[in-house]
């Protein structure tokens, strides 16, 4: 509850009373569409060729270096606003992948988390890593940073022994779809959901992509 109240306080300060009222109203009744993609990490070497982005430096922040002097500047740049909610994940099993430009400024970033109510909406197991909240700064789009971060995070997860990772995007986000597919992910399904009070799934319809999901394969589990 304290985490929720802290988030509400931040939104009120940032949006003002009118903007905050609209923010809360949207959370009570939310219609959303999510395209789910997956990557079979067991087949990662054959999934897709590495995506070059030679001018960028990629940094991984996890519990091994979170809060260190070496990553402090990047943390201050990324962990602001709603991203503060990921701090608890980074102290546990979460990961933050950041690509910086030649000046050391953040060009793109992506989180990897495990504990998330969002995965309940997707009907995914809590042990399956999900890559989420991926952002590329406007000046750095079209440089291959997004698929590079996805590929590097997948390689790390495979090395840690995970067999599958998922990612989602909105159906009309063509730029994200291109980056996700360039990184070797396969489309699984599109979920249309009516969410009440941020937690109750009042209605849901699923449109499956051609082929079978890894998650449905009993041998995979």
Backbone as ProteinMPNN parsed JSONL, in Angstrom:
{"seq_chain_A": "XXXXXXXXXXXXXXXXXXXXXXXXXXXXXXXXXXXXXXXXXXXXXXXXXXXXXXXXXXXXXXXXXXXXXXXXXXXXXXXXXXXXXXXXXXXXXXXXXXXXXXXXXXXXXXXXXXXXXXXXXXXXXXXXXXXXXXXXXXXXXXXXXXXXXXXXXXXXXXXXXXXXXXXXXXXXXXXXXXXXXXXXXXXXXXXXXXXXXXXXXXXXXXXXXXXXXXXXXXXXX", "coords_chain_A": {"N_chain_A": [[0.825, -1.206, 0.0], [1.958, 1.237, 0.772], [3.688, 1.676, -1.337], [1.941, 2.156, -3.437], [0.679, 4.51, -2.539], [2.863, 6.246, -2.5], [3.416, 6.366, -5.227], [1.064, 7.591, -6.153], [1.306, 10.071, -4.89], [3.55, 11.106, -6.201], [2.548, 11.309, -8.816], [0.532, 13.213, -8.449], [2.009, 15.485, -7.742], [3.449, 15.841, -10.086], [1.535, 16.084, -12.165], [-0.439, 17.864, -11.411], [-3.683, 18.916, -10.087], [-5.906, 18.597, -11.895], [-4.815, 17.03, -14.0], [-4.035, 14.851, -12.468], [-6.512, 13.877, -11.611], [-7.604, 12.954, -14.042], [-5.72, 10.986, -14.554], [-6.167, 9.134, -12.448], [-8.828, 8.412, -13.015], [-8.554, 7.061, -15.45], [-7.281, 4.822, -14.55], [-9.215, 3.458, -13.162], [-11.015, 2.389, -15.034], [-9.902, 0.642, -17.664], [-9.166, 0.0, -20.969], [-7.276, -2.108, -22.867], [-4.843, -3.16, -25.304], [-2.592, -5.665, -25.998], [0.241, -6.867, -27.587], [1.817, -9.879, -27.503], [5.073, -11.118, -27.479], [7.59, -13.696, -27.77], [10.75, -15.209, -26.924], [12.673, -17.986, -27.616], [15.038, -18.97, -25.636], [16.688, -21.135, -25.637], [17.333, -21.592, -28.213], [18.8, -19.469, -28.966], [21.332, -18.76, -30.311], [20.727, -19.27, -32.994], [18.604, -17.683, -33.482], [18.613, -14.944, -34.283], [20.772, -12.678, -35.96], [23.391, -10.783, -34.315], [22.7, -7.367, -33.539], [24.205, -4.55, -34.7], [25.361, -1.579, -33.085], [27.464, 0.467, -33.111], [28.372, 2.915, -32.003], [27.39, 3.143, -29.484], [27.506, 2.536, -25.959], [26.852, -0.146, -23.822], [25.383, -0.719, -20.708], [24.813, -2.807, -17.94], [22.695, -2.814, -15.193], [22.19, -4.264, -12.136], [21.434, -6.152, -9.139], [24.019, -6.592, -8.425], [25.573, -4.342, -8.937], [23.965, -2.186, -8.442], [23.311, 1.009, -7.129], [25.939, 1.661, -6.883], [28.952, 3.665, -7.167], [29.832, 3.677, -9.768], [27.58, 3.369, -11.347], [25.88, 5.36, -10.596], [25.288, 7.871, -11.869], [23.887, 7.09, -14.185], [21.71, 5.822, -13.025], [20.471, 7.982, -11.749], [19.632, 9.352, -13.988], [17.78, 7.673, -15.246], [16.075, 6.422, -13.342], [13.628, 7.927, -12.547], [10.477, 9.638, -11.983], [7.816, 7.483, -12.87], [9.541, 5.351, -13.165], [10.831, 4.945, -10.8], [9.515, 2.981, -9.472], [10.748, 0.648, -10.183], [12.947, 0.269, -8.618], [12.884, -1.505, -6.422], [12.842, -3.926, -7.784], [15.381, -3.932, -8.979], [16.949, -4.219, -6.787], [16.525, -6.789, -6.283], [15.852, -9.381, -8.345], [15.728, -8.074, -10.744], [16.701, -6.325, -13.814], [18.4, -3.637, -15.448], [18.976, -2.335, -18.519], [21.071, -0.18, -20.242], [21.808, 1.947, -22.903], [24.289, 4.171, -23.879], [25.274, 7.265, -25.437], [28.06, 8.72, -27.34], [28.714, 10.789, -25.689], [28.086, 9.973, -23.206], [25.472, 10.228, -22.454], [22.152, 9.036, -21.765], [20.782, 6.984, -24.175], [19.052, 4.922, -24.785], [16.967, 2.567, -23.042], [16.024, -0.38, -21.134], [14.024, -2.47, -19.075], [14.211, -5.525, -17.177], [12.082, -7.67, -15.586], [10.502, -9.715, -13.033], [8.473, -10.201, -10.991], [5.306, -9.11, -11.428], [2.131, -7.683, -11.811], [1.151, -7.318, -14.298], [1.896, -9.537, -15.778], [0.033, -11.34, -14.952], [-2.224, -10.457, -16.298], [-1.401, -11.156, -18.818], [-1.398, -13.856, -18.604], [0.88, -15.262, -17.795], [3.571, -17.074, -16.294], [5.047, -16.366, -13.095], [7.745, -16.822, -12.962], [8.795, -16.348, -15.423], [10.871, -14.227, -17.214], [10.234, -10.819, -18.127], [10.725, -8.368, -20.541], [10.495, -4.94, -20.306], [9.016, -1.598, -20.341], [10.551, -0.115, -22.275], [12.563, 2.341, -23.7], [13.615, 4.597, -26.184], [15.482, 7.422, -26.832], [14.329, 10.229, -28.744], [16.308, 11.409, -30.472], [17.981, 9.329, -30.988], [16.753, 7.294, -32.288], [16.227, 4.718, -34.741], [18.798, 3.75, -34.949], [19.37, 1.195, -34.271], [19.546, 0.628, -31.563], [17.525, -0.294, -29.814], [16.822, -3.06, -30.641], [19.391, -4.047, -30.146], [19.719, -3.816, -27.335], [17.706, -5.586, -26.567], [18.694, -8.012, -27.603], [21.099, -8.286, -26.135], [20.147, -8.45, -23.519], [18.689, -10.817, -23.723], [20.74, -12.653, -24.232], [22.093, -12.559, -21.804], [20.114, -13.525, -20.041], [19.802, -16.104, -21.061], [22.311, -17.147, -20.431], [22.013, -17.217, -17.723], [20.392, -19.337, -17.392], [17.704, -19.293, -18.09], [14.895, -20.286, -20.077], [13.082, -18.992, -21.651], [11.808, -15.805, -22.646], [9.723, -12.929, -22.492], [8.036, -10.203, -24.175], [6.136, -7.218, -24.705], [4.02, -5.068, -26.719], [2.104, -2.268, -27.96], [-0.472, -2.757, -30.433], [-0.386, -0.873, -32.546], [2.104, 0.223, -32.483], [4.4, 0.461, -34.491], [7.135, 0.906, -34.74], [8.242, -0.235, -32.413], [7.454, -2.874, -32.836], [8.954, -3.527, -35.12], [11.568, -3.386, -34.053], [11.459, -5.362, -32.046], [10.938, -7.698, -33.524], [13.181, -7.684, -35.145], [15.082, -8.336, -33.314], [14.68, -11.001, -33.037], [12.414, -12.056, -31.792], [9.286, -13.862, -31.564], [5.923, -13.526, -32.577], [3.191, -14.184, -30.424], [0.49, -13.798, -29.452], [-2.353, -11.561, -29.381], [-3.798, -9.696, -26.881], [-6.866, -8.484, -25.758], [-8.097, -6.495, -23.318], [-10.257, -5.632, -20.617], [-9.818, -3.79, -17.862], [-10.571, -3.301, -14.508], [-10.302, -1.067, -11.804], [-7.548, -1.311, -11.755], [-6.8, -3.935, -11.22], [-8.718, -5.959, -11.6], [-9.721, -8.225, -13.999], [-12.1, -7.729, -16.146], [-13.031, -8.425, -18.652], [-11.808, -10.307, -21.412], [-10.236, -10.951, -24.509], [-8.608, -13.118, -26.768], [-6.421, -13.187, -29.484], [-4.808, -15.433, -31.294], [-1.567, -15.801, -32.715], [-0.405, -17.279, -35.817], [0.749, -20.655, -35.483], [2.292, -22.345, -32.653], [2.479, -21.441, -29.234], [5.382, -21.311, -27.162], [4.845, -21.426, -24.461], [2.596, -22.99, -24.312], [3.467, -25.492, -24.792], [3.871, -28.513, -23.376], [6.204, -29.954, -22.999], [8.107, -28.0, -22.926], [7.702, -26.724, -20.51]], "CA_chain_A": [[0.0, 0.0, 0.0], [2.833, 2.408, 0.828], [4.229, 1.871, -2.682], [0.867, 2.76, -4.224], [0.488, 5.885, -2.082], [4.014, 7.026, -2.956], [3.23, 6.587, -6.67], [0.004, 8.585, -6.305], [1.848, 11.371, -4.483], [4.421, 11.584, -7.287], [1.711, 11.689, -9.952], [-0.151, 14.453, -8.095], [2.98, 16.579, -7.836], [3.882, 16.025, -11.464], [0.441, 16.345, -13.101], [-1.404, 18.85, -10.938], [-4.944, 18.315, -9.66], [-6.721, 18.177, -13.041], [-4.141, 15.906, -14.647], [-4.074, 13.717, -11.549], [-7.878, 13.339, -11.656], [-7.705, 12.164, -15.277], [-4.851, 9.821, -14.375], [-6.857, 8.174, -11.585], [-10.018, 7.92, -13.719], [-8.119, 6.072, -16.445], [-6.879, 3.599, -13.855], [-10.407, 2.738, -12.713], [-11.519, 1.643, -16.187], [-8.835, 0.66, -18.662], [-9.239, -0.933, -22.087], [-5.927, -2.174, -23.397], [-4.498, -4.203, -26.262], [-1.187, -6.005, -25.832], [0.793, -7.902, -28.458], [2.825, -10.628, -26.756], [6.138, -11.8, -28.216], [8.448, -14.539, -26.949], [12.033, -15.644, -27.471], [13.152, -19.267, -27.103], [16.443, -18.727, -25.321], [17.454, -22.355, -25.908], [17.735, -21.534, -29.616], [19.234, -18.088, -29.168], [22.367, -18.526, -31.331], [20.177, -19.335, -34.345], [17.374, -16.888, -33.561], [18.816, -13.719, -35.068], [22.148, -12.184, -35.915], [23.549, -9.611, -33.453], [22.369, -6.093, -34.174], [25.271, -3.617, -34.335], [25.134, -0.159, -32.8], [28.853, 0.622, -32.68], [28.685, 4.148, -31.288], [26.767, 3.118, -28.165], [28.04, 1.676, -24.907], [25.744, -0.759, -23.097], [25.658, -0.989, -19.296], [23.806, -3.57, -17.205], [22.577, -2.521, -13.765], [21.402, -5.242, -11.389], [21.747, -6.06, -7.708], [25.462, -6.665, -8.237], [26.207, -3.014, -8.984], [22.981, -1.132, -8.191], [23.678, 1.905, -6.041], [27.386, 1.879, -6.842], [29.427, 4.936, -7.724], [30.005, 3.52, -11.212], [26.286, 3.439, -12.043], [25.046, 6.381, -9.95], [24.815, 8.886, -12.82], [22.877, 6.473, -15.042], [20.523, 5.599, -12.199], [19.797, 9.27, -11.565], [19.035, 9.76, -15.26], [16.691, 6.783, -15.669], [15.145, 6.075, -12.267], [12.845, 9.106, -12.187], [9.059, 9.469, -12.284], [7.291, 6.138, -12.659], [10.617, 4.356, -13.154], [11.24, 4.704, -9.413], [8.875, 1.737, -9.051], [11.606, -0.493, -10.509], [14.078, 0.2, -7.696], [12.8, -2.748, -5.649], [13.231, -5.025, -8.676], [16.831, -3.898, -9.174], [17.561, -4.723, -5.555], [16.284, -8.225, -6.257], [16.239, -10.138, -9.544], [15.531, -7.26, -11.939], [17.844, -5.806, -14.564], [18.213, -2.414, -16.228], [19.95, -2.239, -19.601], [21.145, 1.207, -20.702], [22.757, 2.295, -23.963], [24.662, 5.584, -23.817], [25.94, 7.754, -26.648], [29.484, 9.033, -27.198], [28.875, 11.782, -24.628], [27.692, 9.363, -21.947], [24.051, 10.47, -22.181], [21.283, 7.878, -21.984], [20.167, 6.959, -25.501], [17.98, 3.923, -24.788], [17.027, 1.685, -21.873], [14.988, -1.405, -21.023], [14.027, -3.197, -17.81], [13.818, -6.933, -17.126], [11.505, -7.916, -14.267], [9.837, -11.001, -12.844], [7.232, -9.997, -10.247], [4.52, -8.05, -12.058], [0.72, -8.014, -12.036], [0.944, -7.293, -15.745], [2.013, -10.901, -16.29], [-1.256, -11.992, -14.682], [-3.071, -10.089, -17.437], [-0.896, -11.894, -19.977], [-1.47, -15.285, -18.274], [2.249, -15.746, -17.812], [4.107, -17.512, -15.016], [5.87, -15.355, -12.428], [9.151, -17.122, -13.158], [9.217, -15.988, -16.777], [11.295, -12.819, -17.293], [9.602, -9.965, -19.126], [11.421, -7.121, -20.862], [9.404, -3.962, -20.28], [9.306, -0.168, -20.214], [11.69, 0.156, -23.154], [12.511, 3.715, -24.21], [14.742, 5.121, -26.955], [15.338, 8.864, -26.973], [14.037, 10.579, -30.145], [17.504, 11.698, -31.273], [18.764, 8.107, -31.21], [15.936, 6.265, -32.921], [16.684, 4.297, -36.057], [20.216, 3.39, -34.899], [19.504, -0.204, -33.864], [19.797, 0.495, -30.131], [16.478, -1.092, -29.176], [17.084, -4.492, -30.812], [20.655, -4.435, -29.504], [19.449, -4.031, -25.914], [16.929, -6.82, -26.442], [19.586, -9.14, -27.846], [22.053, -8.442, -25.039], [19.418, -8.933, -22.348], [18.368, -12.226, -23.976], [21.966, -13.431, -24.058], [22.363, -12.641, -20.365], [19.115, -14.411, -19.449], [20.139, -17.463, -21.482], [23.473, -17.55, -19.644], [21.541, -17.45, -16.363], [19.635, -20.581, -17.37], [16.295, -19.143, -18.45], [14.594, -20.852, -21.383], [12.098, -18.204, -22.393], [11.6, -14.431, -22.211], [8.613, -12.323, -23.22], [7.984, -8.747, -24.3], [4.871, -6.804, -25.303], [3.894, -3.703, -27.221], [0.772, -1.973, -28.473], [-0.588, -3.209, -31.834], [-0.097, 0.175, -33.528], [3.465, 0.732, -32.286], [5.145, -0.224, -35.547], [8.575, 1.011, -34.483], [8.582, -1.266, -31.433], [7.282, -4.177, -33.473], [10.12, -3.762, -35.975], [12.725, -3.655, -33.205], [11.265, -6.65, -31.375], [11.097, -8.774, -34.503], [14.578, -7.666, -35.591], [15.859, -8.997, -32.266], [14.44, -12.436, -33.097], [11.219, -12.484, -31.062], [8.181, -14.38, -32.358], [4.616, -13.111, -32.072], [2.397, -15.263, -29.841], [-0.935, -13.49, -29.401], [-2.777, -10.216, -29.013], [-4.825, -9.753, -25.842], [-7.711, -7.303, -25.585], [-8.514, -6.65, -21.927], [-10.927, -4.573, -19.869], [-9.317, -3.876, -16.495], [-11.249, -2.415, -13.563], [-9.594, -0.781, -10.549], [-6.16, -1.702, -12.023], [-6.503, -5.311, -10.825], [-9.769, -6.915, -11.953], [-9.9, -8.46, -15.43], [-13.541, -7.864, -16.343], [-13.265, -9.063, -19.954], [-10.575, -10.496, -22.169], [-10.307, -11.734, -25.746], [-7.264, -13.447, -27.235], [-6.244, -13.521, -30.897], [-3.53, -16.137, -31.381], [-0.793, -15.737, -33.95], [-0.21, -18.606, -36.404], [1.767, -21.45, -34.813], [2.059, -22.687, -31.257], [3.302, -20.747, -28.26], [6.239, -22.13, -26.311], [4.227, -21.555, -23.148], [1.577, -24.028, -24.376], [4.125, -26.76, -25.039], [4.102, -29.145, -22.081], [7.599, -30.381, -22.912], [8.917, -26.825, -22.592], [7.557, -26.468, -19.088]], "C_chain_A": [[0.862, 1.261, 0.0], [3.42, 2.721, -0.544], [3.204, 2.554, -3.573], [0.69, 4.224, -3.848], [1.646, 6.779, -2.531], [3.891, 7.336, -4.439], [2.171, 7.658, -6.896], [0.502, 9.983, -5.943], [2.74, 11.95, -5.575], [3.601, 12.061, -8.479], [0.987, 13.006, -9.679], [0.787, 15.645, -8.222], [3.334, 16.877, -9.289], [2.791, 16.48, -12.417], [-0.46, 17.502, -12.687], [-2.737, 18.176, -10.671], [-5.768, 17.799, -10.832], [-6.101, 16.963, -13.731], [-4.165, 14.664, -13.784], [-5.451, 13.067, -11.55], [-8.081, 12.476, -12.897], [-6.886, 10.882, -15.173], [-5.555, 8.741, -13.559], [-8.063, 7.573, -12.292], [-9.656, 6.853, -14.743], [-7.723, 4.762, -15.794], [-8.085, 2.799, -13.38], [-10.977, 1.874, -13.825], [-10.483, 1.765, -17.296], [-9.078, -0.415, -19.715], [-7.874, -0.939, -22.754], [-5.789, -3.322, -24.383], [-2.994, -4.427, -26.175], [-0.797, -7.113, -26.802], [1.942, -8.571, -27.707], [3.787, -11.329, -27.713], [6.949, -12.654, -27.244], [9.734, -14.878, -27.7], [12.399, -16.964, -26.81], [14.655, -19.135, -26.882], [17.311, -19.958, -25.54], [17.994, -22.354, -27.333], [18.354, -20.187, -29.965], [20.311, -17.914, -30.235], [21.833, -18.514, -32.753], [19.0, -18.397, -34.542], [17.533, -15.661, -34.442], [20.261, -13.278, -34.933], [22.239, -10.99, -34.977], [23.289, -8.319, -34.222], [23.414, -5.061, -33.777], [24.745, -2.217, -34.045], [26.463, 0.342, -32.251], [29.142, 1.859, -31.849], [28.166, 4.152, -29.86], [27.516, 2.181, -27.223], [26.863, 1.153, -24.097], [26.195, -1.112, -21.685], [24.501, -1.768, -18.696], [23.857, -3.165, -15.741], [21.676, -3.581, -13.146], [21.834, -5.171, -9.932], [23.248, -6.134, -7.436], [26.149, -5.313, -8.236], [25.234, -1.873, -8.72], [23.385, -0.302, -6.976], [25.161, 2.194, -5.944], [27.747, 3.233, -7.446], [29.51, 4.866, -9.244], [28.703, 3.694, -11.983], [25.396, 4.569, -11.539], [24.472, 7.382, -10.944], [23.725, 8.326, -13.73], [21.584, 6.229, -14.269], [19.753, 6.897, -11.991], [19.08, 9.699, -12.844], [17.796, 8.949, -15.612], [15.644, 6.567, -14.581], [14.463, 7.324, -11.72], [11.391, 8.842, -12.553], [8.587, 8.064, -11.961], [8.36, 5.065, -12.613], [11.148, 4.073, -11.755], [10.647, 3.39, -8.915], [9.755, 0.516, -9.309], [12.79, -0.648, -9.557], [14.066, -1.107, -6.912], [13.178, -3.955, -6.496], [14.748, -5.088, -8.831], [17.583, -4.336, -7.923], [17.38, -6.229, -5.418], [16.795, -8.894, -7.512], [16.153, -9.323, -10.83], [16.832, -6.788, -12.577], [17.439, -4.518, -15.278], [19.346, -2.33, -17.237], [19.91, -0.821, -20.172], [22.196, 1.333, -21.798], [23.023, 3.792, -23.878], [25.397, 5.986, -25.093], [27.397, 8.119, -26.357], [29.761, 10.07, -26.113], [28.491, 11.231, -23.254], [26.243, 9.589, -21.572], [23.233, 9.222, -22.502], [20.605, 7.998, -23.341], [18.986, 6.006, -25.56], [18.094, 3.095, -23.517], [15.859, 0.706, -21.891], [15.144, -2.117, -19.686], [13.694, -4.667, -18.046], [13.322, -7.201, -15.714], [10.84, -9.287, -14.239], [8.486, -10.818, -12.162], [6.467, -8.823, -10.837], [3.08, -8.511, -12.236], [0.408, -8.058, -13.525], [1.026, -8.696, -16.335], [0.768, -11.725, -15.983], [-2.235, -11.69, -15.812], [-2.68, -10.901, -18.668], [-1.016, -13.402, -19.815], [-0.09, -15.936, -18.381], [2.716, -16.078, -16.398], [5.038, -16.45, -14.424], [7.36, -15.595, -12.629], [9.682, -16.771, -14.53], [9.653, -14.526, -16.814], [10.551, -12.077, -18.396], [10.445, -8.708, -19.305], [10.359, -6.043, -21.023], [9.935, -2.535, -20.18], [10.558, 0.214, -21.006], [11.533, 1.541, -23.786], [13.78, 4.011, -25.004], [14.503, 6.61, -27.177], [15.176, 9.23, -28.452], [15.271, 10.783, -31.015], [18.291, 10.448, -31.643], [17.938, 6.987, -31.837], [16.458, 5.949, -34.32], [18.143, 3.886, -36.112], [20.446, 1.94, -34.476], [19.738, -0.412, -32.385], [18.789, -0.423, -29.454], [16.7, -2.586, -29.398], [18.398, -4.94, -30.196], [20.447, -4.688, -28.017], [18.676, -5.321, -25.698], [17.825, -8.038, -26.61], [20.53, -9.358, -26.664], [21.364, -8.924, -23.775], [19.053, -10.404, -22.511], [19.595, -13.109, -23.767], [22.303, -13.601, -22.583], [21.39, -13.607, -19.697], [19.382, -15.866, -19.823], [21.315, -17.997, -20.67], [23.092, -17.847, -18.197], [20.661, -18.689, -16.266], [18.163, -20.466, -17.694], [16.065, -19.665, -19.868], [13.705, -19.994, -22.246], [12.011, -16.812, -21.796], [10.491, -13.842, -23.065], [8.756, -10.812, -23.244], [6.66, -8.402, -24.963], [4.99, -5.409, -25.896], [2.46, -3.5, -27.682], [0.703, -2.33, -29.955], [-0.206, -2.159, -32.866], [1.298, 0.782, -33.371], [4.4, 0.015, -33.261], [6.656, -0.179, -35.32], [9.024, -0.056, -33.49], [8.485, -2.654, -32.04], [8.484, -4.507, -34.355], [11.353, -4.116, -35.141], [12.648, -5.01, -32.535], [11.504, -7.802, -32.342], [12.525, -8.828, -35.043], [15.476, -8.372, -34.588], [15.574, -10.492, -32.188], [13.247, -12.942, -32.332], [10.127, -12.927, -32.035], [6.853, -13.96, -31.734], [3.822, -14.328, -31.594], [0.904, -14.971, -29.94], [-1.136, -12.01, -29.144], [-3.917, -10.352, -28.022], [-5.543, -8.418, -25.763], [-8.381, -7.435, -24.22], [-9.215, -5.408, -21.402], [-10.555, -4.756, -18.408], [-10.045, -2.852, -15.632], [-10.418, -2.286, -12.292], [-8.161, -1.318, -10.583], [-5.865, -3.179, -11.781], [-7.501, -6.348, -11.327], [-9.9, -7.014, -13.468], [-11.379, -8.738, -15.674], [-13.874, -8.586, -17.642], [-11.931, -9.215, -20.658], [-10.832, -11.369, -23.395], [-8.891, -11.916, -26.271], [-7.301, -13.797, -28.712], [-4.854, -14.13, -31.052], [-2.876, -15.919, -32.733], [-0.663, -17.144, -34.521], [0.93, -19.352, -35.706], [1.45, -21.63, -33.347], [3.01, -21.937, -30.354], [4.168, -21.728, -27.492], [5.586, -22.394, -24.965], [3.168, -22.644, -23.134], [2.176, -25.414, -24.543], [4.506, -27.392, -23.707], [5.556, -29.564, -21.909], [8.501, -29.224, -22.507], [8.861, -26.543, -21.109], [8.265, -27.556, -18.283]], "O_chain_A": [[0.546, 2.235, -0.682], [3.627, 3.886, -0.883], [3.549, 3.426, -4.37], [0.565, 5.083, -4.72], [1.434, 7.934, -2.9], [4.222, 8.44, -4.872], [2.352, 8.539, -7.737], [0.162, 10.961, -6.609], [2.693, 13.15, -5.845], [3.911, 13.087, -9.084], [0.845, 13.83, -10.583], [0.404, 16.691, -8.747], [3.498, 18.036, -9.668], [3.075, 17.189, -13.382], [-1.169, 18.063, -13.523], [-2.914, 17.0, -10.988], [-6.279, 16.68, -10.778], [-6.791, 15.983, -14.011], [-4.298, 13.55, -14.292], [-5.556, 11.842, -11.494], [-8.661, 11.393, -12.816], [-7.306, 9.825, -15.644], [-5.542, 7.569, -13.933], [-8.307, 6.37, -12.191], [-10.366, 5.858, -14.889], [-7.817, 3.704, -16.417], [-7.989, 1.584, -13.212], [-11.381, 0.738, -13.578], [-10.222, 2.856, -17.801], [-9.183, -1.598, -19.391], [-7.373, 0.109, -23.16], [-6.51, -4.317, -24.313], [-2.215, -3.478, -26.268], [-1.428, -8.169, -26.835], [2.913, -7.918, -27.325], [3.371, -12.036, -28.63], [6.992, -12.374, -26.046], [9.793, -14.838, -28.929], [12.433, -17.057, -25.583], [15.441, -19.184, -27.828], [18.534, -19.847, -25.62], [18.982, -23.025, -27.633], [18.419, -19.815, -31.136], [20.21, -16.972, -31.02], [22.39, -17.847, -33.625], [18.451, -18.314, -35.641], [16.664, -15.375, -35.266], [20.89, -13.491, -33.897], [21.267, -10.247, -34.845], [23.619, -8.203, -35.402], [23.5, -4.722, -32.596], [23.805, -1.742, -34.683], [26.578, 0.613, -31.055], [30.083, 1.85, -31.055], [28.468, 5.07, -29.099], [28.08, 1.17, -27.641], [25.975, 1.919, -23.725], [27.247, -1.72, -21.488], [23.338, -1.429, -18.918], [24.92, -3.171, -15.121], [20.539, -3.772, -13.578], [22.525, -4.233, -9.533], [23.701, -5.782, -6.347], [27.193, -5.148, -7.605], [25.628, -0.707, -8.768], [23.753, -0.841, -5.932], [25.602, 2.892, -5.031], [26.946, 3.855, -8.143], [29.288, 5.863, -9.931], [28.715, 4.117, -13.139], [24.268, 4.719, -12.009], [23.288, 7.711, -10.87], [22.744, 9.013, -14.016], [20.491, 6.41, -14.805], [18.523, 6.91, -12.05], [18.032, 10.341, -12.781], [16.86, 9.479, -16.211], [14.449, 6.534, -14.873], [14.692, 7.724, -10.579], [11.096, 7.938, -13.334], [8.914, 7.516, -10.909], [8.124, 3.981, -12.081], [11.838, 3.076, -11.543], [11.216, 2.752, -8.028], [9.532, -0.54, -8.716], [13.557, -1.603, -9.68], [15.104, -1.747, -6.75], [13.769, -4.907, -5.988], [15.332, -6.171, -8.816], [18.73, -4.776, -8.006], [17.99, -6.866, -4.56], [18.002, -8.977, -7.738], [16.475, -9.835, -11.902], [17.904, -6.842, -11.974], [16.282, -4.34, -15.659], [20.519, -2.263, -16.871], [18.846, -0.323, -20.539], [23.33, 0.882, -21.64], [22.088, 4.59, -23.812], [26.05, 5.167, -25.739], [27.904, 7.861, -25.266], [30.899, 10.219, -25.667], [28.564, 11.945, -22.254], [25.817, 9.188, -20.489], [23.58, 8.451, -23.397], [19.935, 8.991, -23.624], [18.027, 6.244, -26.295], [19.187, 2.935, -22.973], [14.85, 0.924, -22.562], [16.261, -2.339, -19.219], [12.987, -5.011, -18.994], [14.054, -6.985, -14.748], [10.644, -9.928, -15.271], [7.461, -11.237, -12.7], [6.915, -7.679, -10.761], [2.833, -9.601, -12.752], [-0.505, -8.765, -13.952], [0.31, -9.014, -17.285], [0.48, -12.7, -16.677], [-2.989, -12.566, -16.235], [-3.538, -11.285, -19.464], [-0.77, -14.151, -20.76], [0.075, -17.003, -18.971], [2.304, -15.439, -15.43], [5.725, -15.732, -15.151], [8.159, -14.67, -12.483], [10.882, -16.881, -14.781], [8.855, -13.654, -16.469], [10.273, -12.633, -19.459], [10.829, -8.065, -18.328], [9.418, -6.215, -21.799], [11.125, -2.301, -19.967], [11.499, 0.792, -20.463], [10.482, 1.861, -24.341], [14.885, 3.712, -24.554], [13.441, 7.008, -27.656], [15.806, 8.62, -29.315], [15.282, 10.373, -32.176], [19.166, 10.494, -32.507], [18.395, 5.846, -31.903], [17.05, 6.797, -34.987], [18.685, 3.691, -37.199], [21.59, 1.507, -34.338], [20.095, -1.516, -31.972], [19.161, -1.24, -28.612], [16.763, -3.33, -28.419], [18.519, -6.087, -29.766], [20.951, -5.678, -27.487], [18.954, -6.067, -24.759], [17.725, -8.994, -25.84], [20.737, -10.495, -26.24], [21.93, -9.725, -23.03], [19.102, -11.162, -21.542], [19.493, -14.191, -23.189], [22.748, -14.67, -22.163], [21.801, -14.423, -18.871], [19.208, -16.761, -18.996], [21.318, -19.16, -20.267], [23.759, -18.63, -17.522], [20.227, -19.055, -15.174], [17.434, -21.451, -17.583], [16.916, -19.513, -20.744], [13.582, -20.236, -23.446], [12.125, -16.645, -20.582], [10.335, -14.212, -24.228], [9.49, -10.221, -22.451], [6.116, -9.216, -25.709], [5.933, -4.671, -25.612], [1.692, -4.457, -27.781], [1.704, -2.22, -30.662], [0.253, -2.507, -33.954], [1.633, 1.75, -34.054], [5.101, -0.925, -32.886], [7.369, -1.119, -35.67], [10.052, -0.704, -33.687], [9.334, -3.51, -31.79], [8.977, -5.635, -34.339], [12.093, -5.037, -35.483], [13.644, -5.73, -32.459], [12.193, -8.767, -32.012], [13.022, -9.907, -35.365], [16.505, -8.939, -34.956], [16.163, -11.185, -31.359], [13.067, -14.154, -32.222], [10.045, -12.446, -33.166], [6.679, -14.028, -30.518], [3.783, -15.361, -32.262], [0.139, -15.79, -30.449], [-0.213, -11.3, -28.744], [-4.897, -11.047, -28.292], [-4.916, -7.36, -25.707], [-9.142, -8.373, -23.987], [-8.823, -4.281, -21.701], [-10.926, -5.75, -17.784], [-10.124, -1.676, -15.987], [-9.898, -3.274, -11.774], [-7.626, -1.731, -9.554], [-4.77, -3.637, -12.109], [-7.145, -7.518, -11.463], [-10.158, -6.017, -14.143], [-11.854, -9.848, -15.439], [-14.887, -9.281, -17.726], [-11.04, -8.376, -20.526], [-11.539, -12.375, -23.332], [-8.076, -10.994, -26.228], [-8.119, -14.61, -29.142], [-3.846, -13.429, -30.953], [-3.549, -15.86, -33.762], [-0.796, -18.117, -33.778], [1.955, -18.755, -35.375], [0.444, -21.118, -32.856], [4.196, -21.805, -30.654], [3.742, -22.846, -27.202], [5.756, -23.47, -24.392], [2.857, -23.18, -22.071], [1.461, -26.412, -24.444], [5.361, -26.872, -22.99], [6.084, -29.532, -20.798], [9.518, -29.415, -21.84], [9.867, -26.162, -20.51], [8.257, -27.517, -17.053]]}, "name": "protein", "num_of_chains": 1, "seq": "XXXXXXXXXXXXXXXXXXXXXXXXXXXXXXXXXXXXXXXXXXXXXXXXXXXXXXXXXXXXXXXXXXXXXXXXXXXXXXXXXXXXXXXXXXXXXXXXXXXXXXXXXXXXXXXXXXXXXXXXXXXXXXXXXXXXXXXXXXXXXXXXXXXXXXXXXXXXXXXXXXXXXXXXXXXXXXXXXXXXXXXXXXXXXXXXXXXXXXXXXXXXXXXXXXXXXXXXXXXXX"}
